[in-house]
Amino acid sequence: SGKLVTWVLYNGREKEEEEEGGGGGGENEEEEEEEGGRGEEVEKKNKKEEEKKMKKNKKEKRGRRRMKRRRRRIRGNKKKKEEKEKEEEEEEEKMKKKKEDEKKKHKKRRGRRSKRRRENEEKEEEAVERKTRRRRKKMKTNNEEEKKKKEGGRRRRRRRRRRRKRRRSGKKNKEEKKKMKKNKKEKRGRRRMKRRRRRRRREKRQQEEEGKKGNKKEEKKKTQKEEKEEEEKIKKKKEDEKKKHKKRRGRRSKKEGKIKEKEEGEEEAVERKTRRRKKKMKTKNEEEKKEEEEGRRRGRRKRRRKRRRRRRRRRRRRRRRRRRRRRRNVEVFVEEGNIEYKSHKVYALNAVSSLVQLKLVNPTQYRFEHLATQMKWRLQEGRGEAVYQIGVEDNGLLVGLSEADMRASLRTLRRMAEKVGADITVLREREVDYDSEEPRKIAEVLVRKVPDDQQFLDLRVAVLGNVDSGKSTLLGVLTQGELDNGRGRARLNLFRHLHEIQTGRTSSISFEILGFDSKGELRLVPRLSLRVVNYSESRTAEEICESASKMITFIDLAGHHKYLKTTIFGLTSYCPDFAMLVVSANTGIVGTTREHLGLAMALKVPIFIVVSKVDLCTKATVERTVRQLERILKQPGCNKVPLVVSSTDDAVTAAQQFAQSPRYLTALNTTSLPPADNNKPSITPIFTLSSVSGENLDLLKVFFNILPPLSNSKEQEELMQQLTEFQVDEIYTVPDVGTVVGGTLYSGICREGEQLVVGPTDDGQFRELTVCSIQRNRSACRVLRAGQAATLALGDFDRSLLRKGMVMVSPEMNPTICWLFEAEIVLLFHAKTFHKGFQVTVHVGNVRQTATVEALHGKDELRTGEKAVVRFKFIKHPEYLKVGAKLLFRHGVTKGIGQVTQLQPLSQYQHHHS
């Protein structure tokens, strides 16, 4: 009705508007169209609402169905559970009925048995109960004794711990002591609470046990009363029987009376025998107890004697081992090494034996010349260095010399060194306990040759470590001779780029030199003074090279993981003799430290560790980092013996034994190092120092001064006799000089004006060139020998034809150039599988290029830790490789090592593909 009224009113208004407006029909039509559009929109909205309601209804219906299903399932499960419970109850009832039936049958059978059997069974049960009571008593006594022993052992352990803590706390600072006192008070309070709780528990247990004992006593009393009552009843029965018997006795005859008297006498005799047996049993039990106690005492005495014998045997074994170690520590080959040895043991310039004493104190001319030639040969073996030990017999016994004999032997040594053109330095002296009234000493002397024509001993040390561990700062302090200010002032001269100065992080490879003169002296008392040649005394590198007889070239490598490829390139191409791993004391082993250690171990570079920034942290943190390093070095992968250097004696010992085999232990090192053996691992020195305060920096300088070379003079001569091979590591363009190439001479000899061949190019060819000039350690040099690093000026040779990884060889050599090569590899880590077609970056010496895996021999794929022979193919250009070269490959997280086993020369490759 309401709709009709609105429609009528609306139509009436429209008619009136039409009559009044006359010509306004167009406007009404537009309004009608708008109203029609609104109606359509309303209809659409209504449809959408209806659809939503339908969907909601459907969802509600689905939910109801699900709830119904769940209820049905729950009801079904309940019914099943109820049925199972009913079945179990029925089975239990059946079992009970069976047991009751069996008991009834048993009772019936039991009633049939005779009285004797019942009595016997009762007696057996009583005997079993007595035995069980005795056992329980013994068990209780044993348990109480064990508890007392355990409590005593715990108290002793606590006392030991307290003593150890007191000793440790005495070394700490006052603040730490206060903290320790507070902690001790808290711990004491906790221990008191624990003791109180334990006492309460013990008291409760004792009360419970006493209650049980009281119950048992009451039971015993009851049983005793019952036994007494039974005995009284038996006595009454006997008395009644006697009375009856007396009455009958009067009636009986005299014979019967005699018979009864005999029976009574027999009964009394039986009673007497039983009493005697009981007394004997008691005495036997007491004797058995005494014998058991005596046996225990004898056993204790025997055990004590056995322990004493074992201790004596162990002491004897230890003494024998020590003697063997001393003998082994001295045994060395005669014709190898730079340490002077006599017939088959250490040559000791010994003035103790009568024959040698005359020769050393006042040697003849023939003997003196013989000793001088021997020293010259030793210096050649050690490439300019040798170590003499004074005061040791031929069999390795530390005898020592008196002061007069020691002075005479040092005078002869000095005369020998002057004749050969060398200087001597007393490294260390030590007193020896020997059967003599005068004090005796042994000494170790370093003999170093004076350099001539730049023929000094050169050692290359690669510096590794995580970013911000203090590598560049340490090198700056060593080479510049000034301590750091704590903000990195000492490292500014080492940086090569502006971004390195701004960020403080090394991104390229830089070189620094440190020299030692021939008269480096070590004064152990009162303080050590060492002559070091660095930029603090000499302004240029030429002056350092002229005045130094031993040079150490530091190769500063990058520590950030972003520059890992440059670090690997520096380790593989520059062939370092040693590696120095720098670890920050405050951060510990983090970042790339483990990775750098693994690279050095894989390339078999001897490594020693320097813990820097000791001034920033406490002793506890430094000891913690040192413990972490020792734990890693002792693992099966490293298998090293860590040696923490804390004195000059330790530094000398570590330097002598670091790069050598463990069997080259000398007689002076028997007290500071473990025994030597061919199968035992090598030593890894650990230094703790600060570049700001200068703590223990002198120990590191002593270590570098005495550090011997790895190679022998024979090996170097063999390399020098081979054809020339120079590895190109860096390329420069110097104004007024031209193209300059930097690298290492792998074999042969290189001179100024020599004609060489460089390659391979992209086509696999070699180009001719001439060496205009040579510079070594920033000073001019005419001759370059095998194993030395230098820069060669090539004049107007086109730089675009050169690249890193090339080789400069003599024209007579026929180098093998290859695209394809095979290597035996070990996959250290890979996320998934290493298969054919995988691309990796290969490092072989100075070669660094991407290669693809062409084939895996014998396998389809490799996983972490597996071995295989793999064929690689270079992508860009062919390379010059050698069989037996060490190989390192990586790609992201993937890492592996190996060795080149076979090469496929370029000619064969072309012929094969043609």
SELOLUM-385509 format. One line per 10 residues: their letters; for each residue z, y, x of C-alpha. Coordinates in steps of 0.05 Angstrom, whole numbers, plus 5000, padded with zeros to 4 digits. Each point is the difference from the previous one (the first is absolute). Layout:
! SELOLUM-385509
a = Z,Y,X  ...
This chain:
! SELOLUM-385509
sgklvtwvly = 5000,5000,5000  5018,5047,5058  4932,4987,5033  4963,5016,4935  5037,5065,4992  4983,5023,5071  4927,4979,4991  4994,5040,4934  5033,5061,5030  4957,4996,5062
ngrekeeeee = 4935,4994,4959  5021,5058,4955  5011,5044,5060  4932,4981,5028  4965,5020,4935  5036,5066,4996  4981,5015,5073  4927,4984,4986  4998,5045,4938  5035,5057,5037
ggggggenee = 4961,4994,5066  4931,4990,4971  4962,4996,5065  5055,4966,5042  4978,4928,4990  4988,4988,5074  5072,5011,5019  5026,4950,4947  4953,4947,5027  5027,5008,5070
eeeeeggrge = 5071,4994,4975  4982,4936,4963  4970,4970,5063  5063,5017,5040  5044,4967,4947  4955,4939,5001  5008,4994,5076  5075,5005,4993  5001,4943,4950  4962,4956,5047
evekknkkee = 5050,5014,5055  5057,4983,4953  4967,4935,4982  4991,4982,5074  5074,5015,5014  5020,4956,4941  4957,4943,5026  5031,5005,5069  5071,4999,4972  4982,4939,4958
ekkmkknkke = 4973,4964,5062  5063,5016,5038  5043,4973,4943  4958,4936,5000  5010,4991,5074  5074,5011,4994  5005,4949,4944  4961,4949,5041  5047,5011,5059  5061,4992,4956
krgrrrmkrr = 4971,4935,4971  4987,4973,5069  5071,5017,5021  5029,4965,4939  4959,4938,5015  5024,4999,5071  5073,5006,4978  4990,4943,4951  4971,4956,5055  5057,5016,5046
rrrirgnkkk = 5051,4984,4946  4966,4933,4987  5000,4984,5074  5074,5018,5006  5017,4957,4939  4961,4942,5028  5035,5006,5068  5068,5002,4965  4984,4938,4961  4978,4964,5063
keekekeeee = 5063,5021,5037  5043,4976,4942  4965,4933,4998  5009,4991,5075  5074,5017,4995  5008,4950,4943  4966,4946,5041  5044,5015,5060  5063,4997,4957  4978,4933,4971
eeekmkkkke = 4987,4972,5069  5069,5025,5024  5034,4967,4940  4964,4935,5015  5022,5002,5072  5072,5013,4979  4999,4941,4952  4973,4955,5055  5055,5021,5048  5054,4989,4947
dekkkhkkrr = 4973,4930,4985  4999,4983,5074  5072,5025,5006  5023,4956,4941  4965,4940,5031  5033,5015,5066  5068,5005,4968  4991,4932,4966  4980,4968,5065  5058,5034,5035
grrskrrren = 5050,4971,4950  4975,4931,5018  5014,5010,5073  5065,4973,5028  5060,5042,5017  4992,4986,5074  4933,5035,5003  5027,5061,4964  5058,5004,5049  4953,4993,5060
eekeeeaver = 4954,5055,4972  5059,5046,4989  5024,4988,5071  4931,5015,5028  4996,5064,4960  5068,5022,5026  4978,4985,5072  4936,5040,4990  5040,5059,4972  5047,4998,5061
ktrrrrkkmk = 4941,5001,5047  4968,5058,4963  5066,5039,5004  5005,4989,5075  4927,5021,5011  5011,5064,4959  5061,5017,5042  4960,4990,5065  4942,5041,4973  5046,5057,4982
tnneeekkkk = 5033,5000,5069  4931,4998,5034  4973,5056,4956  5061,5043,5015  4991,4989,5075  4925,5017,4996  5015,5064,4961  5050,5021,5053  4950,4987,5055  4945,5040,4964
eggrrrrrrr = 5047,5058,4988  5019,5001,5074  4927,4999,5021  4984,5057,4953  5057,5041,5028  4975,4988,5072  4929,5022,4981  5027,5063,4968  5040,5016,5062  4938,4990,5044
rrrrkrrrsg = 4958,5045,4955  5053,5054,5002  5002,4997,5076  4924,5005,5005  4999,5059,4952  5055,5034,5040  4959,4992,5064  4937,5027,4967  5036,5057,4966  5029,5022,5067
kknkeekkkm = 4930,5017,5025  4982,5044,4940  5011,5074,4989  5061,5031,4966  4964,5011,4935  4977,4928,4998  5071,4978,5016  5026,5039,4941  4949,4967,4955  5018,4932,5029
kknkkekrgr = 5074,5013,4986  4985,5018,4928  4957,4939,4991  5054,4957,5033  5053,5028,4952  4956,4984,4941  4985,4931,5027  5075,4988,5012  5014,5020,4929  4947,4952,4975
rrmkrrrrrr = 5027,4945,5044  5071,5012,4974  4975,4996,4929  4964,4935,5017  5062,4972,5032  5042,5018,4940  4951,4966,4954  4999,4939,5044  5076,4997,5002  5003,5005,4924
rrekrqqeee = 4949,4944,4994  5039,4958,5049  5065,5013,4963  4967,4980,4934  4972,4936,5031  5069,4984,5030  5033,5012,4933  4950,4954,4966  5009,4947,5053  5076,5005,4995
gkkgnkkeek = 4994,4993,4924  4958,4938,5010  5050,4973,5050  5057,5013,4952  4964,4961,4945  4989,4943,5048  5073,5000,5020  5021,4997,4927  4952,4942,4989  5030,4965,5061
kktqkeekee = 5070,5011,4973  4980,4971,4933  4970,4939,5033  5062,4992,5043  5045,5003,4939  4957,4948,4964  5003,4954,5061  5076,5007,5004  5006,4983,4926  4956,4939,5009
eekikkkked = 5042,4978,5060  5064,5009,4960  4971,4958,4943  4980,4946,5050  5070,5001,5029  5031,4994,4931  4955,4941,4985  5020,4966,5065  5074,5012,4986  4992,4971,4930
ekkkhkkrrg = 4964,4940,5028  5056,4991,5052  5052,5002,4945  4962,4950,4959  4991,4959,5063  5074,5001,5015  5015,4975,4930  4950,4945,5009  5025,4988,5071  5067,4976,4975
rrskkegkik = 4965,4949,4960  4953,4977,5055  5017,4955,5057  5018,5021,5071  4930,4982,5025  4967,5049,4955  5049,5053,5024  4981,4987,5072  4926,5005,4982  5011,5068,4968
ekeegeeeav = 5039,5024,5060  4942,4981,5044  4951,5037,4956  5044,5062,5002  5004,4996,5076  4925,4994,5003  4992,5061,4957  5047,5040,5044  4961,4977,5062  4935,5023,4968
erktrrrkkk = 5031,5068,4985  5023,5007,5072  4930,4984,5026  4969,5053,4954  5050,5052,5027  4983,4983,5072  4925,5004,4986  5008,5069,4968  5039,5025,5061  4946,4972,5047
mktkneeekk = 4944,5034,4959  5037,5067,5006  5007,4994,5075  4927,4979,5006  4976,5060,4960  5042,5047,5045  4971,4968,5063  4929,5005,4973  5010,5074,4986  5025,5011,5071
eeeegrrrgr = 4941,4962,5028  4951,5041,4959  5031,5065,5025  4996,4975,5072  4927,4981,4989  4984,5069,4974  5033,5031,5061  4960,4955,5046  4935,5020,4964  5015,5074,5008
rkrrrkrrrr = 5014,4990,5074  4933,4963,5009  4962,5055,4964  5032,5053,5044  4981,4961,5062  4927,4992,4975  4996,5075,4987  5025,5016,5069  4949,4953,5031  4943,5031,4959
rrrrrrrrrr = 5020,5069,5022  5000,4979,5073  4932,4967,4993  4971,5063,4968  5028,5043,5056  4969,4955,5052  4932,5001,4963  5002,5076,4997  5014,5005,5074  4942,4953,5015
rrrrrrrrnv = 4953,5040,4955  5020,5064,5034  4986,4970,5069  4932,4975,4975  4983,5068,4971  5017,5034,5065  4955,4951,5037  4943,5008,4949  5006,5076,5000  4983,5001,5073
evfveegnie = 4943,4949,5002  4932,5037,5005  4932,4984,5028  4989,5022,5072  4930,5028,4998  5004,5041,4935  5033,5065,4978  5023,5062,5035  5072,4975,5015  5010,4977,5072
ykshkvyaln = 5021,4926,5005  5015,4954,5059  4981,4927,5009  5009,4980,4927  5054,5047,4973  5011,5075,4999  4988,5031,5068  5065,5038,5007  5003,5031,5070  5064,4961,5006
avsslvqlkl = 5046,5015,5059  5049,4943,4986  4966,4940,5031  5005,5002,5075  4925,4995,5015  4978,5054,4950  5057,5047,5020  4974,5010,5070  4929,5010,4976  5019,5053,4947
vnptqyrfeh = 5053,5038,5036  4959,5004,5064  4931,4969,4985  4950,4985,5054  4933,5034,5002  4963,4938,4977  5049,4990,4942  4994,5073,4980  4924,4998,4998  5003,4936,4959
latqmkwrlq = 5046,5033,4950  4956,5063,4997  4937,4959,4985  5039,4962,4947  5021,5067,4967  4928,5024,5002  4977,4937,4964  5055,5007,4948  4980,5073,4987  4928,4977,4989
egrgeavyqi = 5023,4947,4951  5042,5051,4961  4944,5053,5002  5043,5047,5043  5070,4977,4980  5048,4945,5024  5073,4983,4989  5045,4974,5057  5068,4967,4988  5053,5002,5054
gvedngllvg = 5060,4954,5005  4974,4937,4967  4993,4932,5033  4937,4957,4998  5032,4954,4948  5016,5059,4954  5074,5006,5016  5027,5071,4995  5034,5006,5068  4995,5074,5015
lseadmrasl = 5003,5040,5064  5052,5042,5034  4989,5075,5005  4976,4997,5073  4951,4944,4986  4975,5036,4937  4986,5064,5039  4963,4961,5054  4956,4964,4948  4984,5065,4964
rtlrrmaekv = 4981,5031,5068  4951,4943,5014  4972,5007,4930  4989,5075,5009  4965,4988,5067  4955,4947,4967  4983,5048,4943  4983,5057,5048  4952,4955,5038  4966,4978,4936
gaditvlrer = 4998,5071,4972  5051,4992,4944  5068,5026,4978  5063,4961,4979  5050,5013,4945  5066,4964,4989  4999,4981,4926  5070,4971,4993  5058,4970,5039  5052,4950,4978
evdydseepr = 5063,4970,5031  5004,4924,5005  5062,4956,4999  4993,4957,5062  5049,4962,5044  5011,5055,5051  5050,5055,5014  4948,5056,5006  4966,5026,4936  4928,4976,4993
kiaevlvrkv = 4942,5031,4963  4930,4982,4976  4946,5052,4990  4931,5007,4968  4949,5046,5033  4934,5027,4972  4944,5009,5051  4943,5046,4976  4937,5018,5038  4982,5074,5012
pddqqfldlr = 4935,5014,4963  4936,5016,5037  4934,5023,4968  5027,4995,4929  5016,4926,5007  5065,5005,4960  5026,4948,4952  4978,5018,4929  5033,4969,4938  4977,5015,4928
vavlgnvdsg = 5054,5001,4946  4980,5004,4926  5051,5037,4957  5008,4970,4930  5047,5013,4942  5006,5026,4929  4983,5072,4982  5056,5050,5016  5035,4952,5047  4996,5048,5060
kstllgvltq = 4943,4971,5042  4965,5065,5020  5067,5035,5011  5024,4946,5047  4935,5003,5040  5005,5076,5003  5071,4995,5027  4980,4948,5052  4937,5035,5025  5023,5073,4995
geldngrgra = 5070,4990,5028  5034,5042,4945  5042,4977,4942  4979,5012,4928  5033,5053,4957  5006,4954,4939  4939,5031,4966  4943,4968,5039  4988,5052,5054  4988,4946,5054
rlnlfrhlhe = 4942,4968,4962  4956,5062,4992  4963,4989,5066  4980,4930,4979  4964,5018,4936  4924,5008,5001  4986,5030,4931  5027,5057,4957  5019,4955,4941  5042,4957,5047
iqtgrtssis = 5041,5062,5021  5007,5021,4927  5021,4932,4972  5034,4973,5063  4963,4934,4994  4953,4969,5052  4932,4981,4973  4961,4990,5065  5009,4964,5067  5029,5043,5056
feilgfdskg = 5017,4984,5072  5059,5024,5043  5019,4982,5071  5067,4990,5035  5004,4989,5076  5052,4972,5048  4998,5014,5075  5010,4949,5055  5071,5024,5015  5030,4991,4931
elrlvprlsl = 5075,4989,5012  5051,4967,4954  5072,5021,5013  5046,4958,4959  5064,5038,5020  5019,5050,4975  4936,5017,4962  4927,4978,4999  4948,5048,5029  4926,4981,4997
rvvnysesrt = 4940,5036,5028  4950,5008,4942  4933,5036,5008  4982,5037,4935  4976,5068,4975  5068,5032,5013  4989,4997,5076  4923,4995,5003  4957,5047,4960  4936,4958,4998
aeeicesask = 4982,4927,4994  4967,5001,5069  5067,5017,5033  5035,4944,4961  4947,4950,5023  5005,5023,5073  5076,4996,5005  5010,4937,4957  4997,4929,5026  5008,4969,4931
mitfidlagh = 4969,5028,4937  5016,4983,4928  4948,5021,4948  5028,5006,4930  4951,4988,4942  5029,5037,4940  4976,4965,4936  5005,5020,4927  5058,4974,4958  4976,5015,4929
hkylkttifg = 4968,4944,4961  4940,5045,4985  4982,5000,5074  5010,4925,5011  4927,4990,5023  5009,5049,5058  5065,4964,5020  4964,4933,5001  4942,5031,5039  5048,5027,5052
ltsycpdfam = 5033,4932,5008  4936,4960,5005  4955,5048,5040  5046,5032,5052  5031,4932,5021  5073,5024,5008  5044,4962,5049  5063,5010,4958  5019,5027,4931  5060,5044,4984
lvvsantgiv = 5023,4994,4927  5040,5062,4980  5049,4990,4941  5040,5056,4969  5075,4985,4999  5013,5034,4933  4943,4967,4961  4996,4932,5034  4942,4951,4992  4956,5033,4947
gttrehlgla = 4927,5017,4988  4951,4974,5052  5052,4977,5050  4993,4926,4983  4924,5006,4997  4997,5032,5069  5046,4947,5028  4955,4946,4970  4938,5031,5031  5031,5002,5069
malkvpifiv = 5023,4927,4993  4930,4979,4975  4966,5033,5060  5054,4971,5047  5021,5068,5027  5071,4999,5030  5042,5046,4957  5067,5036,5010  5038,5041,4948  5029,5070,5003
vskvdlctka = 5049,5021,4945  4995,5076,4996  5039,5056,4964  5068,4971,5019  5030,5070,4996  4987,5004,4925  5041,4941,4977  5065,4964,5015  5011,4940,5044  5004,4954,4940
tvertvrqle = 4930,5018,4976  4972,4991,5071  5033,4932,5005  4971,4981,4932  4929,5018,5021  5009,4962,5066  5025,4939,4961  4938,5004,4955  4955,5001,5061  5036,4941,5032
rilkqpgcnk = 4994,4960,4935  4924,5012,4998  4989,4985,5073  5038,4934,4996  4957,4975,4942  4952,4942,5013  4939,5046,4996  5025,5045,5057  5045,4952,5039  5027,5055,5046
vplvvsstdd = 5067,5009,5035  5025,5071,4986  5036,5036,5057  5036,5065,4983  4997,5045,5062  5065,5037,5008  5005,5011,5076  4955,5009,5061  5012,4927,5020  4973,4978,4932
avtaaqqfaq = 4940,5046,5008  4982,4971,5069  5009,4929,4974  4958,5013,4938  4944,5032,5040  4996,4941,5048  5001,4946,4947  4962,5036,4944  4927,4985,5019  5012,4937,5040
spryltalnt = 5009,4928,4981  5072,4978,4985  5002,4956,5063  4994,5061,5046  5074,5017,4990  5033,5025,5063  5068,4985,5028  5029,5068,4982  4985,4990,4926  5043,4938,4988
tslppadnnk = 5057,5039,4968  4962,5046,4954  4946,4954,4971  4997,4930,4969  4976,4941,5043  4927,4996,5017  4954,4946,4977  4925,4993,4995  5003,4984,4926  5047,5057,4981
psitpiftls = 4976,5065,4968  4989,5065,5038  5047,5060,5001  4992,5062,4956  5041,5060,5026  5030,5047,4947  5017,5073,5020  5042,5047,4958  4987,5073,5018  4994,5071,4975
svsgenldll = 4945,5051,5017  5046,5058,4981  5064,4983,5037  4966,4960,5056  5045,4939,4989  4976,4938,5039  4934,5033,5019  5015,4985,5074  5003,4925,4983  4930,5003,4971
kvffnilppl = 4974,5036,5063  5033,4947,5044  4966,4947,4958  4931,5033,5009  5012,5009,5075  5013,4926,5013  4953,4971,4947  4952,4953,5038  4925,4992,4983  4975,4941,4958
snskeqeelm = 4941,4980,5043  4999,4974,5071  4960,5026,5058  4959,4935,4999  4981,5010,4927  4980,5072,5014  4957,4980,5059  4965,4947,4958  4985,5053,4947  4975,5049,5053
qqltefqvde = 4951,4948,5028  4966,4993,4932  4944,5045,4974  5016,5069,4973  5020,5005,4927  5027,5066,4971  5023,5004,4927  4984,5066,4964  5059,5023,4958  4989,5076,4994
iytvpdvgtv = 4941,5048,5006  5004,5074,5018  4953,5058,5015  5027,5046,5055  4965,5066,5016  4967,5003,5069  5012,4925,5007  4963,4967,4942  5016,4936,4966  5067,4967,5020
vggtlysgic = 5021,4929,4982  5073,4976,5001  5023,4928,5003  5025,4942,5043  4965,4962,5056  5006,4927,4980  4971,4969,5063  4965,5019,5065  4999,5066,5038  4969,5066,4978
regeqlvvgp = 4979,5055,5049  4970,5069,4996  4924,5000,4994  4997,4927,4978  4946,4981,4950  5023,4962,4938  4973,4977,4933  5033,5020,4933  4994,4966,4933  4988,4966,4953
tddgqfrelt = 4962,5050,4957  4982,4988,4927  4939,4962,5024  5041,4957,5047  4974,5032,5063  5032,5032,5063  4984,5067,5031  5005,5021,5073  5046,5055,5025  5035,5025,5064
vcsiqrnrsa = 5074,5015,5012  5004,5072,5025  5075,5005,5011  5066,4964,4985  5068,5027,4980  5063,4960,4995  5064,5030,4972  4967,5069,4997  4984,5000,5075  4936,4984,5038
crvlragqaa = 4989,4929,5024  4943,4968,5039  5012,4926,4987  5024,4966,4936  5028,4930,5003  5009,4946,4948  5056,5012,4950  5001,5076,5009  4986,5051,4945  4957,5061,5016
tlalgdfdrs = 4947,5049,4974  4928,4997,5025  4952,5060,5000  4929,4979,4980  4964,5067,5009  4943,5015,4952  5003,4934,4963  4990,5008,4925  5067,4994,4964  4968,4978,4934
llrkgmvmvs = 4980,4934,5034  5073,4983,5015  5055,4974,4954  5069,4969,5006  4998,4925,5014  4942,5003,5048  5002,4970,5070  4975,5026,5067  4980,4942,5045  4962,4990,5064
pemnpticwl = 4924,4986,4992  5009,4932,5032  5043,4975,4942  4967,4966,4941  5047,5019,4943  5002,4959,4935  4987,5043,4939  5011,4970,4932  5000,5014,4925  5032,4933,4984
feaeivllfh = 5061,4969,5033  5051,4946,4984  5076,5006,5007  5060,4956,4989  5046,5041,4956  5068,4997,4967  5007,5038,4934  5067,5037,5005  4999,5028,4929  4952,5004,4941
aktfhkgfqv = 5014,5013,4927  4953,4947,4972  4949,4959,5039  4957,5015,5061  4930,4975,4986  4926,5008,5018  4973,5071,4991  5067,5034,5012  4995,5064,5043  5052,5018,5053
tvhvgnvrqt = 5008,5050,5057  4997,4961,5066  5034,5024,5064  4978,4965,5065  5019,5040,5061  4968,5068,4993  4954,4975,4944  5018,5022,4929  4950,4985,4945  4996,4972,4930
atvealhgkd = 4977,4927,4995  4986,4951,4944  5022,4928,4996  4938,4957,5004  5031,4931,4998  5066,4962,5003  4994,4934,5039  5032,4942,4964  5030,5042,4944  4977,5040,4939
elrtgekavv = 5057,5050,5001  5062,5019,5040  5070,5019,4978  5058,5033,5037  5022,4962,5062  4938,4954,5004  4953,4991,5060  4925,4993,5002  4937,5014,5041  4963,5058,4968
rfkfikhpey = 4931,5029,5013  4997,5076,4997  4940,5047,4998  5001,5074,5019  4972,5048,4949  4978,5062,5039  4977,4980,5070  5007,4943,5050  5058,4999,5050  5016,4974,5069
lkvgakllfr = 5054,4945,4996  5030,4947,5044  5022,4929,4985  5077,4996,5000  5011,5073,4980  5058,5014,4953  4980,5020,4929  5037,5040,4948  4973,5012,4930  5026,5037,4939
hgvtkgigqv = 4981,5026,4932  5053,5036,4960  5058,4951,4995  4960,4942,5030  5016,4987,5073  4981,4945,5050  4995,4984,5074  4957,4953,5040  4956,4986,5061  4925,5002,5010
tqlqplsqyq = 4975,4929,5011  4923,5005,4996  4946,5054,5004  4930,4999,4972  4959,5045,5045  4951,5049,4970  4938,4962,5025  5022,4936,4967  5016,5037,4936  4930,5031,4997
hhhs = 4967,4934,5016  5040,4965,4947  4981,5050,4946  4926,5003,5021
